Amino acid sequence: MEASWRQVAGGRGRARGRATAAPSSGNGIHLRGAGGGQEKGSVGAAGPGPSPRGAATPAAAELMSQRKFEEIKKANQAAAKKLVEEHFSSSSEEEGDEDFEGKRGKIVANTFTSYTTQTDGDMRELERTRQYVHEAFQAGAMTCLICIASVKRNQAVWSCSGCFCIFHMPCIQKWAKDSQFLVSSLTDDDFGKRDYPWPCPKCRFEYKRSDTPSRYYCYCGKVEDPPLDPWLVPHSCGQVCEREFKPPCGHKCLLLCHPGPCPPCPKMVTTTCFCKKAKPIPRRCSAKEWACQLPCGRKLLCGQHKCENPCHAGNCPPCPRVSRQKCVCGKQVAERSCASPLWHCDQVCGKTLPCGNHTCEQICHVGACGECPRSGKRFCPCQKSKFSLPCTEDVPTCGDSCDKVLECGIHRCSQRCHRGPCETCRQEVEKHCRCGKHTKRMPCHKPYICETKCVKMRDCQKHQCRRKCCPGNCPPCDQNCGRTLGCRNHKCPSVCHRGSCYPCPETVDVKCNCGNTKVTVPCGRERTTRPPKCKEQCSRPPTCHHTSQEKHRCHFGACPPCHQPCQKVLEKCGHLCPAPCHDQALIKQTGRHQPTGPWEQPSEPAFIQTALPCPPCQVPIPTECLGKHEVSPLPCHAVGPYSCKRVCGRTLDCQNHTCMKECHKVTEIDACVGKNKAGPECLQCEEGCSKSRPPGCPHPCVLPCHPGECPPCVQMLRIKCHCKITSLYVECRKITTADVNEKNLLSCCKNQCPKELPCGHRCKEMCHPGECPFNCNQKVKLRCPCKRIKKELQCNKVRENQISIECDATCKEMKRKASEIKEAEAKAALEEEKRKQQAELEAFENRLKGRRKKNRKRDEVTVELTLWQKYKYYLLPACAVAVLAFAWYIARDVA
């Protein structure tokens, strides 16, 4: 049974798509969707029993059921039509998808263009990055190898840092937990104590227990729980990657957060070749090591020759030349490579050692042979006694017991000191078998293995050990696992194990219909993977009367309907049929069984392919209408007399109006008059005269609609004079035919103009049009600025500022005296103000000094007023009266 998270991830969104494509097959569900049943008692809804609510009549219930039935019927028809259109549509949508995929591929290719220019480095890493980015944009391209399900945009994922394979977060967490439990449970002693690693399901890259993913990060590891953005790569944060390149070069990745390995470093650096002979040139940092193809020239290890290889990386190869060289001991000479001057022959040295009795037994060697190995103090065979003997004599036995530990590791050798190996231990001891269940007395050198078989479970926890006398360290299970893998196609080839099996390593080719295009997917994904878009042309024979079908791409299912012109010869007119091919038209089958009521599930609409007759000929034939207004191209099958639906438009006898009837047949009486002349079938004019009147004439023509000019108008017209006071009566023809001067005379009332001039006087002219002339000659009085001198002058001269009256000496003297009086009054007022201020100041000072004793008299301040202050209110009016009398007197004398 699958885990709950796997069931949710594997089944999300699939049942919903199938439910909309085909009608559901359940009586209860169908009745609720159709509205033909109720929550309770849906089986008896069609019977004669009472309504569940008891309020609706049988007729109303039947009407409601019929309405709901019609709604469901329309919905089913629409679903069937949509299904048929999707099934029999042409390959235009597929071509559109291919165009979109082609554009997307070009965008991804252009993104990596800058990584491939100006460099000749290794492109394998770049191709891996491009493949990961391309798969990230394709829906359903990324597959979790643990659950064999598609990785969706809104699912939390984890990416391996070794192979960059993407897994679901719950899947990799369960995988890590199961792997650690399996390894740690092999022995009971250290179960759960040691930090066992867990491997990647694909590349077997090992991670520590602390590296088990617990949070969902973007590809670059900057953002936790990256938000879903349709404009970014799925599971990307949209920021710059900034991960260190591998191998490190000091630069960081410049792509936006992306899946897969980072591409080669695109930075430009200036570097020289391996041999340092060429000039430095700018190259991509990922391909900064380059060869100039010149000879290397460095001295080889032999010290005699130089490297003749072209510019290369690393150390120079060994010298390839050959020379005659002696061996180390100098006994043999042979031709050998110059790169290895030291060599050893296969002869024994044979030189006499310093003892003079023995020779050197070493193979060809360097340096002195050394001392004789039999010289100096030597031990007896049991290593207990030491003897000083010449190298020509052998060391004797000491006679003591050997006492060496035997092969059993428990007992010691009981023989005398002897040469050679000790004998086998023959003591009898009580021995336990390996499993520890049985004991037996037997020679010490023989192992004791009982016949009891181990019943412990091996590490697979499925099979027993079944090994004789097992000491407890049961070997791993050697049987095959044989469990069916997640792909449901193969069985696990590994030995029997615990936990989940590794993902199926096999791949399957999903091919198109013709088999020329294929895509390789993990085993188990071939059932859910959409076949690839094949660019080859469909090679099926045509199913219509055409010799060849339209070119379209390889596809599954039936070929799309033929859209080529029919080109069959029509029987009636002999034209070729231009309609699209209709030999296999899709027609809904009629006359099928109709449901008896809403409770019966309607059957799906059936469509059949049949040949339809050619449509009516649509070849345009020029044809003239009844009224001869136009020549229109009519379809060949509809050629004949017709009305163009326009207004007839022929001129009536009044010569002013046209016939308003719809296009009709007209009998031409006189052919020379033309076809604009009305005929007996046209209308007769019954309207009044509608000709335009002369400008200004508001009266209509008294005659009916007639040809020619209208008679002059003799009606009286009431008009206002220029001054808008008097009403005048004039004949309409006089006023409409008069020019401007005559109209001014006819509109004049012969009275004085009542308008006022700007100066305020009345205009002296006779009733006239327009503005009044400004030539006022009436007398007006003009005074000097002091109003003393007065004169009478003409109004127009005064308005034009041509005359002005200036003040004389008398006026100036009066002004001077008046100013002196004002100055005296101002001075007196100032002095009065100062006196009041002084009195207020003294009063304030007295209040500050405090009250004096009651018997002391208060100081009295006596202020004497001047004559002016006493009598100023009497003198000022008297002076003013005197000045006015004097001025009046002088003005009278001057006049």
PyMOL commands that set and color helices and strands:
alter all, ss='L'
color gray80, all
select helices_A, chain A and resi 4-11+14-21+27-34+43-46+58-87+92-111+113-115+124-137+169-184+209-211+285-287+636-638+732-737+740-746+795-799+809-849+867-894
alter helices_A, ss='H'
color red, helices_A
select strands_A, chain A and resi 143-144+149-150+157-159+166-168+198-199+206-207+268-271+281-284+322-326+333-337+377-379+386-388+428-432+439-443+507-511+518-522+585-588+607-610+620-624+631-635+716-720+727-731+779-783+790-794
alter strands_A, ss='S'
color yellow, strands_A
deselect
rebuild
show_as cartoon
